[in-house]
Amino acid sequence: MINRRILRIKAFQALYSYYTQERARHQMAFDALDDAFLPDLSLMIAKEDQMPKLEGLKKLASLQLSEFFNEVSNSEEIPKESYLAASTAFQNYQNDIPKLQTRILSEMMDEVHQIYRRYLKQIYFIQELAQIAIWDENRRLLESPVKTAGFAKNKILAILPKWVELQNEFKKYQIGWDEEEENLIKKLFIDGILPDEAFLDYLPNAGKDFHKDSEFLIYLIKNFLLKHPMMTEYFEEKDLNWHLNKDVIKSLTSKTFKAEALEDLKIQDIALQWDEDEVYFKTLFLETLKGEVEFEKWISGQTQNWESERLATTDFIILKMALAEMIHFSSIPVKVSINEYIELAKNYSTPKSGLFINGVLDVLSAKLLNEKIIKKSGRGLIDIASK
């Protein structure tokens, strides 16, 4: 299932994407000044003769644009053309950023919902393996004594097409397959599952014992549908975060079939308390962006001895996320947040980032607790009370 640690990683990835694209738009604002001061070819003045004045106007516009971005007010007047070009470029940037934030947030949420769809896809593949087993035996009637159609006797496989709730979920999320995917699963069955000794040993007993039927489906999921090279390639092409999402899908699918009886089969929720986790997920992303100016001031105050270019962008994002979490989620203990973001830094930033993140957050959390900017309640008080 999805847990908070995975949500932190996905929020981090979304924020990294946002800051990368925001920097690009920042540069585009300055690039727009090039177009604003192109020579006018309709004039009777040579292009070369127009350039000195245009370059001067562009330079002044660039300085003005920098002041807009840095929120610096300069009383010195500049030519109207320069001010208008800078103002237009800055306004276009400001109009674009909220749209960018909304799109990245939407993509971040969709990333989680796609995990659920791929979980359903796994169950669909399992369901269709029964028909593939029958198809395989029919195509080899005179070639092999192996009766693969017996696989369809698996009690769970027999019930899946009749499981109304599951079939409704397939329809709701448009879960099915195209010819390419059908051929992929057929190839997986022929090249991977059919020669497998555990499969051959299981065939004569398919449908005789519910628990063995359940255990074998879980075996197929873990060793073939998720692990086989051709399936890994298939999912990696569709999901850039397959290495992270795979374990969640394996857990959801295994729990679906790990039941005591047919009537206990249950479609798994994406998380134990998704309503709360969804609020946490969105809030973490939005509050990190909302508070970034204040966060950067606090972080800069603790990193004065570091040259800014030596500080990894990922470290800045992780620190901002940690501060947003410590301030806006009163029930999460400070130490829990610090430890989680240390782990995030170890896995997604530089080799020394874990120690760096730990040092900065230790100092900042103590300062902000003392200033009552960080306020904890309930479970969030655990590590504070122990001091």
C-alpha positions as a printed Julia matrix, in Angstrom:
387×3 Matrix{Float64}:
   0.0     0.0     0.0
   0.94    3.63   -0.41
   2.45    5.05    2.78
   3.65    8.48    3.84
   7.26    7.71    2.93
   6.24    6.98   -0.67
   4.08   10.11   -0.74
   7.05   12.19    0.41
   9.13   10.79   -2.43
   6.44   11.54   -4.99
   5.91   15.05   -3.62
   9.68   15.58   -3.82
   9.73   14.41   -7.44
   6.83   16.73   -8.27
   8.52   19.68   -6.59
  11.78   18.97   -8.37
   9.88   18.94  -11.66
   8.16   22.2   -10.73
  11.37   24.03   -9.8
  13.1    22.78  -12.95
  10.27   24.08  -15.13
   9.95   27.29  -13.13
  13.64   28.04  -13.74
  13.08   27.45  -17.44
  10.21   29.94  -17.45
  12.36   32.38  -15.53
  14.95   32.16  -18.31
  12.25   32.41  -20.96
  11.19   35.76  -19.5
  14.68   37.12  -20.18
  14.8    35.42  -23.58
  11.58   37.25  -24.49
  13.51   40.51  -24.3
  15.52   39.41  -27.34
  12.31   39.36  -29.39
  11.18   42.67  -27.93
  14.24   44.46  -29.26
  14.72   43.05  -32.72
  15.62   45.56  -35.45
  12.71   46.97  -37.45
  13.37   45.88  -41.03
  10.67   48.24  -42.37
  12.74   51.28  -41.43
  15.1    52.95  -43.84
  17.82   52.5   -41.22
  20.27   49.64  -41.6
  19.94   46.81  -39.12
  23.52   47.34  -37.94
  22.79   51.01  -37.19
  19.72   50.14  -35.08
  21.52   47.57  -32.93
  23.48   49.82  -30.51
  20.3    51.55  -29.29
  18.33   48.29  -29.18
  21.08   46.56  -27.19
  21.08   49.43  -24.73
  17.3    49.28  -24.32
  17.43   45.49  -23.87
  20.11   45.79  -21.2
  18.0    48.29  -19.25
  14.93   46.01  -19.68
  16.95   43.07  -18.37
  18.01   45.05  -15.29
  14.4    46.08  -14.7
  13.2    42.48  -15.07
  15.78   41.35  -12.52
  14.43   43.96  -10.12
  10.89   42.65  -10.65
  12.01   39.12   -9.83
  14.02   40.26   -6.79
  11.23   42.58   -5.64
  13.61   45.53   -5.67
  12.25   49.02   -6.25
  14.47   51.44   -8.13
  13.5    55.11   -8.36
  15.71   55.65  -11.4
  13.6    56.08  -14.52
  14.29   54.01  -17.62
  12.99   54.39  -21.19
   9.36   53.48  -21.64
  10.21   50.75  -24.18
  12.51   49.01  -21.71
  10.04   49.2   -18.82
   7.15   47.95  -20.95
   9.16   44.99  -22.3
  10.29   44.01  -18.79
   6.79   44.44  -17.38
   5.23   42.32  -20.13
   7.81   39.52  -19.72
   7.33   39.5   -15.95
   3.53   39.52  -16.22
   3.61   36.58  -18.62
   5.82   34.7   -16.14
   3.47   35.48  -13.25
   0.44   34.35  -15.27
   2.16   31.1   -16.21
   3.38   30.0   -12.76
  -0.05   29.26  -11.17
  -0.92   27.2   -14.24
   2.36   25.32  -13.87
   1.69   24.61  -10.19
  -1.82   23.36  -10.96
  -0.56   21.09  -13.73
   2.27   19.61  -11.65
  -0.12   19.0    -8.73
  -2.55   17.26  -11.08
   0.24   15.1   -12.49
   1.41   14.27   -8.96
  -2.06   13.08   -7.97
  -2.46   11.15  -11.21
   0.83    9.37  -10.49
  -0.78    7.83   -7.39
  -4.0     6.96   -9.19
  -1.97    5.25  -11.92
  -0.6     2.88   -9.27
  -4.15    1.74   -8.57
  -4.82    1.26  -12.29
  -1.67   -0.86  -12.67
  -2.72   -2.9    -9.65
  -6.03   -3.6   -11.4
  -4.09   -4.4   -14.58
  -2.15   -7.07  -12.68
  -5.4    -8.71  -11.58
  -6.71   -8.5   -15.13
  -3.6   -10.26  -16.44
  -4.03  -12.96  -13.79
  -7.68  -13.38  -14.77
  -6.84  -13.78  -18.44
  -4.09  -16.32  -17.73
  -6.85  -18.89  -17.23
  -8.03  -18.45  -20.84
  -4.46  -18.42  -22.1
  -3.83  -21.74  -20.36
  -6.85  -23.23  -22.19
  -5.7   -21.68  -25.48
  -2.22  -23.12  -24.96
  -3.5   -26.66  -24.45
  -5.75  -26.45  -27.52
  -2.9   -25.31  -29.74
  -0.7   -28.23  -28.58
  -3.23  -31.07  -28.49
  -0.94  -33.57  -30.25
   2.4   -32.06  -29.24
   2.58  -32.36  -25.46
   0.95  -34.33  -22.64
   0.95  -31.24  -20.39
  -2.69  -30.31  -19.69
  -2.36  -26.59  -19.1
  -6.15  -26.06  -19.28
  -6.25  -27.49  -15.77
  -4.84  -24.21  -14.53
  -8.26  -22.63  -15.16
  -9.66  -24.86  -12.38
  -7.94  -22.62   -9.82
 -10.82  -21.6    -7.55
  -9.86  -17.93   -7.56
  -9.36  -17.77  -11.32
 -12.78  -19.36  -11.78
 -14.47  -16.69   -9.67
 -12.72  -13.57  -11.01
 -14.88  -13.1   -14.15
 -17.98  -13.43  -11.93
 -16.74  -11.0    -9.27
 -19.09   -8.09   -9.98
 -17.23   -5.48   -7.93
 -13.97   -6.32   -9.69
 -15.51   -6.27  -13.15
 -17.09   -2.91  -12.36
 -13.68   -1.57  -11.39
 -12.29   -2.84  -14.7
 -15.01   -0.94  -16.52
 -14.65    2.2   -14.41
 -10.91    2.43  -15.03
 -11.07    1.01  -18.56
  -8.87   -1.96  -17.69
  -8.39   -4.37  -20.56
  -5.72   -5.17  -23.07
  -4.84   -4.62  -26.66
  -3.44   -7.18  -29.09
   0.15   -6.32  -28.17
  -0.49   -6.9   -24.46
  -2.37  -10.13  -25.11
   0.56  -11.41  -27.15
   2.92  -10.33  -24.37
   1.08  -12.39  -21.73
   0.85  -15.36  -24.11
   4.6   -15.15  -24.65
   5.14  -14.87  -20.88
   3.04  -18.0   -20.4
   4.83  -20.01  -23.1
   8.41  -18.88  -22.43
   8.26  -18.3   -18.69
   5.41  -19.99  -16.84
   4.99  -23.18  -18.9
   8.57  -24.44  -18.41
   8.5   -23.58  -14.68
   8.73  -26.68  -12.47
   6.51  -25.16   -9.78
   3.8   -24.59  -12.39
   4.05  -28.16  -13.71
   3.88  -29.52  -10.15
   0.85  -27.37   -9.38
  -1.22  -28.23  -12.49
  -2.58  -31.64  -11.34
  -3.74  -30.07   -8.06
  -5.29  -26.88   -9.41
  -8.67  -26.23   -7.83
  -8.32  -28.88   -5.12
  -7.19  -26.65   -2.26
  -8.12  -22.96   -1.93
  -5.0   -22.01    0.02
  -2.69  -23.66   -2.5
  -4.61  -21.95   -5.31
  -4.1   -18.64   -3.54
  -0.42  -19.25   -2.83
   0.27  -20.18   -6.43
  -1.32  -17.02   -7.82
   0.86  -14.97   -5.47
   3.85  -17.0    -6.68
   3.02  -16.13  -10.29
   2.64  -12.45   -9.48
   5.95  -12.18   -7.64
   8.02  -14.32   -9.99
   6.5   -13.67  -13.4
   3.98  -10.84  -13.75
   6.17   -8.44  -11.79
   9.65   -9.91  -12.01
  10.09  -11.52  -15.42
  12.36   -9.4   -17.7
   9.72   -8.99  -20.42
   7.2    -7.68  -17.85
   9.78   -5.42  -16.26
  10.5    -3.93  -19.68
   6.77   -3.52  -20.37
   6.07   -1.65  -17.12
   9.25    0.45  -17.2
   8.21    1.8   -20.6
   4.89    2.92  -19.14
   6.03    4.06  -15.7
   9.21    6.05  -15.05
   8.86    5.25  -11.34
   8.28    1.53  -11.77
  11.21    0.72   -9.45
   9.32    2.52   -6.66
   5.74    1.61   -7.59
   6.4    -2.08   -8.19
   6.58   -2.98   -4.5
   3.31   -1.17   -3.79
   1.57   -3.05   -6.6
   3.06   -6.37   -5.42
   1.74   -5.71   -1.92
  -1.75   -4.76   -3.13
  -2.03   -7.71   -5.5
  -0.71  -10.24   -2.99
  -3.14   -9.02   -0.32
  -6.01   -9.34   -2.79
  -5.41  -13.07   -3.15
  -4.18  -13.78    0.37
  -7.58  -14.72    1.74
  -8.96  -17.55    3.88
 -11.9   -18.23    1.58
 -13.4   -17.02   -1.71
 -15.85  -14.77    0.11
 -12.91  -12.99    1.77
 -11.47  -11.78   -1.53
 -11.31   -8.0    -1.44
 -10.18   -5.24   -3.78
  -7.5    -3.38   -1.89
  -7.56    0.33   -1.14
  -4.57    2.33   -2.36
  -3.83    3.29    1.28
  -5.23    2.47    4.71
  -6.61    6.0     5.14
  -6.39    7.54    1.69
  -8.7    10.47    2.52
  -6.21   11.68    5.16
  -3.17   10.79    3.09
  -4.53   12.64    0.07
  -4.92   15.82    2.15
  -1.39   15.33    3.51
   0.0    14.8     0.0
  -1.6    17.91   -1.53
  -0.9    20.09    1.49
   2.77   19.13    1.62
   3.22   20.12   -2.01
   1.27   23.38   -1.81
   2.64   24.56    1.54
   6.21   23.92    0.4
   5.6    26.3    -2.5
   3.59   28.79   -0.45
   6.25   29.14    2.24
   9.36   28.94    0.08
  10.4    32.61    0.51
  10.34   32.35    4.31
  11.89   28.89    4.22
  14.77   30.11    2.06
  15.51   32.89    4.54
  15.68   30.42    7.42
  17.8    27.97    5.43
  20.16   30.71    4.25
  20.65   31.77    7.86
  22.01   28.31    8.63
  24.14   27.94    5.49
  26.0    31.24    5.44
  29.37   29.48    5.28
  28.33   27.56    2.18
  28.59   28.95   -1.31
  25.12   28.82   -2.86
  26.3    26.89   -5.91
  27.63   24.14   -3.64
  24.18   23.52   -2.17
  22.34   20.91   -4.21
  18.93   21.9    -5.55
  17.6    18.65   -4.16
  18.81   19.61   -0.67
  16.96   22.92   -0.84
  13.75   21.15   -1.87
  14.1    18.54    0.88
  14.71   21.21    3.52
  11.68   23.22    2.37
   9.5    20.12    2.43
  10.68   19.23    5.93
   9.93   22.73    7.21
   6.47   22.67    5.58
   5.73   19.31    7.21
   6.98   20.32   10.66
   4.95   23.54   10.62
   1.7    22.37    9.01
   1.24   18.85   10.39
   0.94   19.16   14.14
   0.43   15.42   14.73
   3.73   14.35   13.11
   6.62   14.42   15.63
   9.55   16.62   14.66
  12.01   13.72   14.92
   9.88   11.62   12.59
   9.96   14.38    9.97
  13.71   14.9    10.35
  14.46   11.18   10.05
  12.2    10.8     7.0
  13.87   13.67    5.15
  17.33   12.42    6.05
  16.41    9.13    4.36
  14.99   11.01    1.38
  18.25   12.93    1.06
  20.35    9.76    1.28
  18.4     8.2    -1.59
  17.78   11.19   -3.84
  20.54   13.73   -3.23
  24.33   13.79   -2.78
  26.33   11.31   -0.63
  26.81   13.89    2.13
  23.3    15.29    2.03
  21.98   13.16    4.88
  24.38   14.71    7.39
  23.79   18.18    5.97
  20.0    17.87    6.16
  20.23   16.5     9.7
  22.39   19.38   10.9
  20.27   22.13    9.37
  16.94   20.66   10.49
  18.13   20.03   14.04
  19.01   23.71   14.46
  15.98   25.08   12.6
  13.45   22.83   14.35
  14.76   23.87   17.79
  14.63   27.55   16.77
  11.11   27.34   15.32
   9.8    25.35   18.29
  11.19   27.98   20.64
   9.55   30.73   18.57
   6.29   28.73   18.53
   6.24   28.69   14.73
   6.25   24.9    14.97
   3.36   23.84   17.22
   2.71   20.18   17.94
  -0.28   18.41   19.44
  -1.34   14.84   20.19
   1.12   12.32   18.85
   3.26   15.17   17.57
   4.27   15.99   21.14
   6.0    12.64   21.71
   9.6    13.6    21.05
   9.15   17.09   22.52
   7.86   15.68   25.82
  10.83   13.32   26.03
  13.39   16.17   25.97
